[in-house]
């Protein structure tokens, strides 16, 4: 698990913008990211502990990878929608 900070996520987001992988929501805080060129597929999970944000990806990277960078945008939008949704 890697802590997400504004310093370490920027590079990952920029690389994701270049590679343009396909991101699919599996469940809240869980995403499937597919490289459109190679077909390689990775799972990204987000966690929040004591108001700190963490992510993990099942790729071989040991830093914030572009899979995390690609899926964090979808995660933020989904989290905001869930937070602002009216109670049923």
N, C-alpha and C positions, 0 to 999 in steps of 0.2 A: 504494500500500500504506500502510495506517495502523496505527500501533502501538496495540495494545489495552492499556489500563490500567484499573484499577478505577474511576478517576475518569471516564473517557470512555465506558465501556460502560454505566454505570448508567442514564443518560438513554435510551440506545438500547433497553435491555431494557424500561424502563417504557413507551416508545412501542409496542414490539412487543406488550406485554401488552394495550394498548388496542386495537390494530388487529387482533391475532390472525391474522397471515398463516399460510399453509400452508407448511410446511418439508418438503422432500423430500431425502433423502440421494442424491447422485449418486455419490459415491465418498468415501473417507476424506479429510477436509479440504475437501470440495467439496459445496455445497448449492444447491438451487434454492428460492427463496422467492417465493411468489405472493401478491399482494394479493387477498384474497377478494372485495373490492368491485369493483375495476377490472379484475382479471384480469392486471394487469401482472406480469411474471415477471423475476426478477433472479438472477444467479449470485453466490454468495459463496464465497471461497476463504480458507482459513486457512493460515498458515505460521509456523514457529518457527525463528528464527535466533539463535544464541548465547543460548539460553534466554529470548529476548524473543518475545512473541506479536504477530503481525501479521494483518490481514485486508484483503481487498479485495472490493469489490462493483462490479458493472458499472452501478449506477444513477448518477445525476448528482451525488449528494452528495459533498462533499469532506471530510466528517467521519464519525465512526462513525454509520452510519445504522441505522434500525430493522431492516433486513434482516439486518445483522450481529448485532444484538441478538436477533433471533428465532432465528437459526441457531446461535448460540454454545452454547445449552443442549444442543441435539442433538449438537453437536460434542464437548462435554465428556463427555457420557454415552458416546458411541461411543469416544472416546479412552480413557476409564477401562475400558470393557469389553475393548478390545484389549490394554490394558496388563495386566489381571488374568486374561486368558484363559489356561487351562492349555496347555502345549505339546502338540502332537499327536504 
